[in-house]
């Protein structure tokens, strides 16, 4: 199996840290430098992967949504497969609440946060939010 190139690792690190920072501080409270400092990546590297902060956030929305849907699907097909649909929903909701509690309620759902904060001002992000809602 081929090893992922270093640039793929950097890109993934930027995505993960972006989701983390935006979930805590929101769009306007998170700067690109803040993310780059956490990942220890020079500013120029960011623009090798993303055209702008807006394009970055639009991609994060899609990535976050796919990851969340994958987790839910995995739960429903695995541990939760013997539960009724209502019990599955209740368990997923409880799991979500516990994740927020574990983060001392300092983090929020990225999709919900971005929908509330920037959907009116960013067409690119609104398109991704619409896609997330359709899946």
C-alpha positions as CSV (number, residue, x, y, z in Angstrom):
1,X,0.0,0.0,0.0
2,X,1.3,3.4,-0.9
3,X,2.0,5.8,1.9
4,X,0.0,9.1,1.8
5,X,2.0,12.0,0.6
6,X,3.0,14.5,3.3
7,X,0.7,17.1,1.7
8,X,-2.3,14.8,2.3
9,X,-1.3,14.7,6.0
10,X,-1.1,18.5,6.1
11,X,-4.4,18.9,4.3
12,X,-6.2,16.5,6.7
13,X,-4.6,18.2,9.7
14,X,-5.9,21.5,8.5
15,X,-9.4,20.1,8.0
16,X,-9.5,18.5,11.5
17,X,-8.1,21.6,13.2
18,X,-10.5,23.8,11.2
19,X,-13.5,21.8,12.4
20,X,-12.2,22.0,15.9
21,X,-11.6,25.7,16.0
22,X,-14.8,26.7,14.1
23,X,-16.8,24.4,16.4
24,X,-15.5,26.4,19.3
25,X,-15.0,29.9,18.1
26,X,-17.3,30.2,15.0
27,X,-16.5,31.6,11.6
28,X,-15.8,35.2,12.6
29,X,-14.0,34.1,15.8
30,X,-11.6,31.8,14.0
31,X,-8.6,33.1,12.0
32,X,-6.6,31.1,9.5
33,X,-3.5,31.9,11.5
34,X,-5.0,30.4,14.6
35,X,-5.5,27.1,12.7
36,X,-2.1,27.2,11.0
37,X,-0.4,27.8,14.4
38,X,-2.1,24.8,15.9
39,X,-1.0,22.6,13.0
40,X,2.4,24.2,12.7
41,X,2.0,25.0,9.0
42,X,3.2,28.2,7.2
43,X,0.5,30.4,5.8
44,X,1.5,29.8,2.2
45,X,0.8,26.1,2.6
46,X,-2.9,26.9,3.4
47,X,-3.4,28.5,0.1
48,X,-1.9,25.5,-1.7
49,X,-4.9,23.6,-0.5
50,X,-7.7,26.2,-0.3
51,X,-8.5,29.3,-2.3
52,X,-9.8,31.2,0.6
53,X,-11.2,30.9,4.1
54,X,-14.7,30.7,2.6
55,X,-13.7,27.8,0.4
56,X,-12.0,26.1,3.3
57,X,-15.1,26.4,5.5
58,X,-17.4,25.2,2.7
59,X,-15.2,22.1,2.4
60,X,-15.2,21.6,6.2
61,X,-19.0,21.6,6.2
62,X,-19.0,18.8,3.6
63,X,-16.3,16.9,5.4
64,X,-18.0,17.3,8.8
65,X,-21.4,16.2,7.4
66,X,-20.0,13.1,5.7
67,X,-18.2,12.1,8.9
68,X,-21.3,12.6,11.1
69,X,-23.5,10.7,8.7
70,X,-20.9,7.9,8.6
71,X,-20.9,7.7,12.4
72,X,-24.7,7.5,12.5
73,X,-24.9,4.9,9.8
74,X,-22.2,2.8,11.5
75,X,-24.2,3.0,14.8
76,X,-27.5,2.1,13.2
77,X,-26.0,-0.9,11.3
78,X,-23.9,-2.0,14.3
79,X,-24.6,-1.4,18.0
80,X,-28.0,0.2,17.4
81,X,-29.4,-2.3,14.8
82,X,-31.6,-4.1,17.3
83,X,-33.2,-0.9,18.5
84,X,-36.4,0.6,17.2
85,X,-36.0,3.7,15.0
86,X,-37.3,5.8,18.0
87,X,-34.8,4.2,20.3
88,X,-32.0,4.8,17.7
89,X,-32.9,8.5,17.5
90,X,-33.0,8.8,21.3
91,X,-29.6,7.1,21.6
92,X,-28.1,9.3,18.9
93,X,-29.5,12.4,20.6
94,X,-28.1,11.3,24.0
95,X,-24.7,10.6,22.4
96,X,-24.7,14.1,20.9
97,X,-25.6,15.7,24.2
98,X,-22.8,13.7,25.9
99,X,-20.3,14.9,23.3
100,X,-21.2,18.5,24.0
101,X,-21.1,17.9,27.7
102,X,-17.6,16.3,27.4
103,X,-16.5,19.4,25.7
104,X,-17.9,21.5,28.6
105,X,-20.5,22.9,26.1
106,X,-17.7,25.0,24.4
107,X,-18.1,23.2,21.1
108,X,-21.2,23.2,18.8
109,X,-22.4,21.4,15.7
110,X,-20.4,22.8,12.8
111,X,-23.3,22.7,10.4
112,X,-25.6,24.4,12.8
113,X,-23.1,27.1,13.7
114,X,-22.2,27.9,10.1
115,X,-25.8,27.9,9.1
116,X,-26.6,30.5,11.8
117,X,-23.5,32.6,11.4
118,X,-22.6,32.8,7.7
119,X,-25.3,31.2,5.5
120,X,-26.7,34.6,4.6
121,X,-23.3,36.1,3.6
122,X,-21.6,33.1,1.9
123,X,-23.1,31.6,-1.2
124,X,-20.4,28.9,-1.3
125,X,-21.1,27.8,2.3
126,X,-24.8,28.0,1.8
127,X,-24.5,25.6,-1.1
128,X,-22.6,23.1,1.1
129,X,-25.2,23.5,3.9
130,X,-28.0,22.8,1.4
131,X,-26.1,19.7,0.2
132,X,-25.7,18.6,3.8
133,X,-29.5,19.0,4.4
134,X,-30.3,16.9,1.4
135,X,-28.2,13.8,2.4
